[in-house]
């Protein structure tokens, strides 16, 4: 949106971090309310109550920030804010809201840039998405949230047809094969519009969305200043989910009773997960929890919710420092927290890009990096959370080494070979690994075969596991047998052991 129509920034220290507007306090705390019991002729045994899991206070360490601006517009771009940031393929990719005269029509545009590190110089910015000149997004497109699912990038964006929009902001979606060239989806129509539950002085409408992809569901969090559960100034964050990226069918909305089906995306909004504007979020695999980044007095606050939004497993964490608008969490392609390289179960890196000054156009600009690590999560407690261990080598009970691959393990006789195929080696074995089946054992000296094109694989239990190079076979003392292309294709192909 243009600077004159930006949401007021929530600065008041009285705002409660992680507050839930319009929801029952028992739901917010994760406690179970009392139930009525029919009287019987004999005393009924007292119900056994299971206390909710302990809420943890996370420690923080390794504070960091960039020495200067890392993301900025090019040419005559007067403002830069609300970035969406993916760590993907060794690159940091950023999309954000700005305006460049070379991108027509006049109005907010979405720019793109990339760099090799969060603190290094990014490439020159270029506009990749602008207003359509007609329809709900005729003039302004802003506040991008980008994820990649499979081979498709999805960009959820806020749009308006004009400056004086009177609750006319709405959420659209575009798709791309590369994150650069975008095509409007949903026939160019919005997927979320204001609910109009309450018409307030703040006439922004619906937008400032953020999306994550978890277990086949697209979870969309967004602002709606007309939502019933919003603060009187319009602040509030609502949640929808669907297996359809366009939210045209099978939509659930978060209400006081949890996620429930709705017939349309503009049904009354009865529960907000945090009282804030311009928030971003991600999914932390190791603890099955959402982390929501939103701005408070002293910086970016991270508020946590479990998957069902019934309890907050951790107290909030603060990333301190100057800010002016829109934190963008550094996320994986699907909107998840990057797995920590040395402590995947107990530590998560929280890094954001955010605008830090009000520039000459009286709008936020100068995007810099701020971050820290949160420690003490006690994660990887369930089989689902073991996904955070994917690719890690851990000690095995047989004085060998296991590498977690998906929902099973590969057991290597030689630790040096296991380390070759791992993204990291953990000193202790998480208990959850004991519940994962052993898919195959890799003994020293196992037969290796080489195809005519140079590919090398190990033959294990009559199945071919591709290892990539003769170097790996040598490390395992595996003799290499040259085979024909026909012989190579006869092997039952099990998987690939890709070096970490």
N, C-alpha and C positions, 0 to 999 in steps of 0.2 A: 504494500500500500504506500501511497505517497506520504511524506513526512507529516503533512497537515492532518492526516487521518490515522496516524499511528495510535495504538493503544497507550493509555497512560501507564507509566512504569510503576510497579508496585514497590514502594520504598518503605512504607510504614513498618516500624519495628514491631508493632502490635500484631502484624499478620502472623498467624500460627503456621509454622512449618509443618507440612503434611496434614493440614486440617482437612476434614471431609465435610463439605457443606451438604446439608439436607439428608444426612444418613443417620441411622440409629447408632448411638454410641456403642452399643454392644457389638454391632457389626464392625465398627471401626477398630475396636480393640481386639477382636477375634474371640471374645467371650461368648458364652451361650446363655441366653436369657432363661428365666424360670419357666417351667411348664406345669400345667395343672395335672393332678393325678386323681383318678377316680377312686373313691374310698372303697375298701373291701372289708370283709369280715375279719380278716387276719392282717396283721401289720405287713406292709410290703417292704422288702429290703430297700435300704437307702440306695439311690442311684450312685453308681461310681462315676465321678467326674474326672475327666482327663484334663489336666491343666494345659493351657496353650504353651507351645514351645517358648523358651526363654528369649526375650528380646535382647540382642547383643549390642554392646557399645563398641563400635569399631575404632581401632587406633588408626592414625594416619602418619605417613612419613613420605620421604622423597618429594617434598614440594618443588615445583618447577614452573617456570614461565619463560616465554620467548624474550630475547633481548629487545625485540622491536616488533613492528607490524609484519605479519606473515601473509595476510590476504588483503588485497585492496583492488579497487576497480582500476580500469585503464582509461586514459583520455579524460573525458569530462564527467566521469562518474562521481556524483557529489556525495553519495552515502553508500555504506556497505555494512550490512548487518544480517542477522538470522541465518547463519550458515548451517548447512547439512554436510556432515563430514564422514567419509568412509575410508577406512584403512584397507586397501585392496591391492593385492599383487605387488607389494613393495612400494606402493604409492599412497600418498595422502591426497584424496580427491575431495574438493569442496565446491559446493553450489551455494549461492547466497543471493540476497535481494539487493538490487542496485538500480541504476538507471544510466543508459548511454544513448546519446543522440543518434548513433548509427543504427540503433535497434528501434524500429518503428512498429506500432505507433508510439507516440510519446506516452510515457507512464513507467511504472515499475517493470524492471526486467530481471531475469535470473541469469547470473553470470557463473562462469566455471573457471577453475584454475586447479593446478595440482603441483605437488612438490614431493621430495624424497623423505623429508622429515617434518615434524610439526613446527620446528623452529627455523627451518631453512627457507630460502627464497622459493616462492611459488612461481609457476609460469605466468606469463602475461594473461590477464583476464580477458575473457571473450563472452559476449552474450550468446546464450544457447536457447533461450525461451522468452518470448515476449507476448504482449496482448494480441488477441485475434482480430481486433477491429470490429467485432460483432459479438453478440451474445453476452453471457455473464462475465466473461474475461476479456471484454473488448479493450480495456485500457491498461489494467494493472494485473500483473502476476508476481507473486512474492512468496516469502517464507517457505522455500522448498524443503521437502523431506524425501530423501532418495534412498531406496534399497534395491538390491538385485535378488531376484528369486529365479533360480535356474539360469537361463540365458537372457532374461528380460529385466531391464531396469524399470522401476516404477517411480515416478515423481509426483508426490501429492503437493499441491500448491494452493495458496490463497489467491482469490481473484475478485476483481470488481470491474464493473462496466464504466464507471465514471468516478470522479472525486466525491461528489456529494451523493453518497450511495444509500444513506438511511437504512442501516442494518442490511445492506445488500451484499456484504462480503460472503463468499461461499467457497467451498473446497472442490477443486477439480483434480484430475489425474491425467498424466501423460505417460507414454511408454517409449522405450528406446532400446536398441541392441547394444549400445556402447556408452550410454550416459551423456552423449554429446548431441546427437540428432534425435529430436523428440517429436512424437506424434500424439495429438490429443486423443484420449480415449473416451468411452461412454458417449460417443457421438457428439463430443464437444459440450456436454451438459454437466452441471455440477453433480457431485455425489453426496455432498452434505450442505444443507442450507440452514439458516437460523431456525430455531424451534419457535421463536416468538412467544415463549412462555410468559416473559415479563419484558416490557419495553422500558429500557432504562435511558438515562441521560447519555451514557456511552453507546453510540449507535454503530459500533464496529460490525457486529454480526458474528458470523462463524468463520474460523480460520486458524492460522498459527498451528497447523497440524503437525503431528509427528507419527511415523508408522514403524512398526516392528513386525517381523514374521516369526511366529513361534508355533511349532508343531502343526503346521499346515494352516494356521490362522493368521490373517492380517489384522493386527491390533492398531486402531487409529485413535490417537488422543488429540484433542483440539479445544480451542477456546470457543465459547458461544456467549456473548454478552447478554443474550436474551434468555439464557438457560435459567430454569427455576432455581437451581441450586447455586447459582453464581453469587458472588459478593455484590453488594449494592453498586460497586463501581464496575461490575462486569467481569471481574476476575473469576476464573474457574476452569478446570480441565476435565473434559468428559471423555468417555471411552466407548467405542464401538468395535466390534470384531466381526469378521466374515471370512469364509474360505474363498470368497470371490473378491479379487483385488479391486473391483469396481463397486463393491458394496451394493450390488443390485439385487442380491438374494441371500437368504440364510443369514440375516444380520441379527446379532445380539447387542443389546445395550446394557451398560452397567447402571444398575439402580440400587435401591436400598436393600434389596434381597439378592444382590449379586448379578451375574450376567443372565439375561433373559431375552428370548426372541422378541423382536419388534417388527411391525409391518412396514415401517419406513424409517429413514435415518433422521427425521426431524420430530420424532415422538418426544413428549415432555422429558426434559433432562432433570432427573431427580437426585443425581449424586455426582459430586465433583471429587476427584482424587487429590487435588491440591489447589489451593487458592492462589492462583498465579496467572500471569500472561506469558506468552512466548516461551513455552517450556519445550524440552526435548526429552526423549527417553530411550532406554535400551534394556535388553534382557540379559541377565547374568546367569549363564547356564549352570555354573557350579553351585548356586544356591536357589535356583528356580524362583527368581525374583526380578521384578522390574525396578529400575533405577530412574527416577525422574529428576531432571536438572531444571531448576528455575531460579530466578534471581531474587535475592533478599538483600538487606542492607549492606552486608559486608562482603558479598561476592555471590557465587553460585552455590546454592544448597542442593544436595542430592537427597531426595526422599525415596524410601524403599517400600514396595508393596509385594506381597506374595502373589502367586498366579491367580488366585480367586478373589483378590482384593478384600480378604477377610482380616488380615493382620499385617503389621509392619514389622518385619523380622529384625531390623536394625534401626538404631537411632539415626537421625539425619547426619550427614557429613557436609562440611563447608569447604569449598575451594575459594580461598580468600582472594582479594584483589579488586582493582578498579573494573567497572563494567558500565555499559550504557544500554545494551540491548542484546537479547536473544542468544543464550548459550547453545552451541552446537556440540553435542557429545561426539567423541571419536569412536566410531562403531565399525563392526564388520559389515560385510555386504548385506546381510539379512537384518541388520540393526541390533546385533548382539554385542556384548562387551568383549573386547579382545581378551583371549586367554592369556593369563600372565605366564611368561616363559619359565620362571623358576618356582612359582608357588601357585599352581592353577586352582587349588581348592581353598586356599586361605587368603588370597590377596587379589584385588582387582585394581587396575589402573583407571583412574577417573581423569580424563583429559577433555577440556572444552576449548573451543574457539569462540570468542565473543568480542563485540564492538566495545571500544574503550573510551572514546571521546565523542562529543557532539561537535561536528565539523562546521565548515563555513555555511553549509546549507541548512544549518540548525537541525541536523539529523545525525543519527549514530554512524560512526565509521571507525577506521583503524582497527581491524580485527587482529587480535593477538591470542597467543596460546597460554593457558593456565592449566595446571594439573597437580595431582598427588596420587599416592597409593592408599587405599583403605585396606586395613589388615585385620585378620581375626575372624573371617567369615565362617569357619568350620563347615566348609562346603563338601561336595562330593559324598553326601550321606546316602543318596539313593541311586538306583540303577540309572534313572534318567539323568541325574546330575553327573554321572560318570562320563558323560559326553565331553566334559571339560578336560578329561584325561586322554582324549583321543590323540594318539601319536606319541604319548609319553612312555618311556621305559621305566619300569619299577622292579625292585627285587622280587624274585619268585620264591615260593616255599621249597624249591628243589635246588637251591644254590645256583640258579641260573638267572635269567632275566626275562620278564614279560613286557611286551609292547602292546598297549591297548589300541585296538583297531575297531572302531565302531562299538558294538556291544559284545565283543569277544576279545581274547588275547592271543597273541602269537608268542610261543615260548622258545627262546633262543638258548642253546647250550652255551654259546660264547657271548659274554656281556659286551665285548667290543663290537660284535656284529649287531647286537640289539641297539647299541648306542648309535650305530651308523644309520639305522632306520627310524630313529626317534627325533622328535622336536626338542627333547630335553630328557634328562635322566634324574629321577627323583630318588633321594636317599632312603625314604621310607615308603612302604607299600600301603596305600589307602585301603581301609577295610573293604570298601565296596568292590574292589577288584576281585576279591575272593568269590563274588557271586557271578563273575563273568566266565563263561566256558572257554576252555582252551581250544582254539580252532585248529591249530596245527603246531607241531614241534619242529624246530630247525636244528637238527644235530650237526655237529662239526663233521665235515667231509661229505655232506649230502651231495648227491649227483647234481651237477649243473649242465645245462645244455645251451648251445649258442645257435641262433638262427642265421641264415645267410646274410640278413641285413645287419647283423651285429648284436641284436637283442640277446640278453642273457637271462635265464630263469633257473630256479631251483626246482627239482622234481621232488615233491613231498607228498607222501601217501598217494602216489600216482596222479597228482595234480600239479599243474605248472604255476609257479608263483614268479612273476617277473621281478627281477632285481635290478635291471638296468645296465649293469656293467660287469666286466670281468674282474674289476677291482674288488667288488663285494664277494664274488666267488672265491677269490684268492684269500680274502680275509677270513673266510669260513673254511679254508682248506678244502674247497670243493673242486674235484676234477671236472674239467669242462669237456663235454662231448659235442662235436659239431654235427648238426642234423640238417636235413634238407627242409625246404619250405613245407613240403607235404608232411614230413614227420612232425615238424613244429606245430602245424595246425591240428594234428591228431590228438595232442595233449588236451585234457580237460583244463580249461583256463579257470583258475580259482580267483586270483586277485593279483594286485601289484604291491610289492613292498617298496614304497618310495622313500628314498633317503630323506631324513629330516633336514 
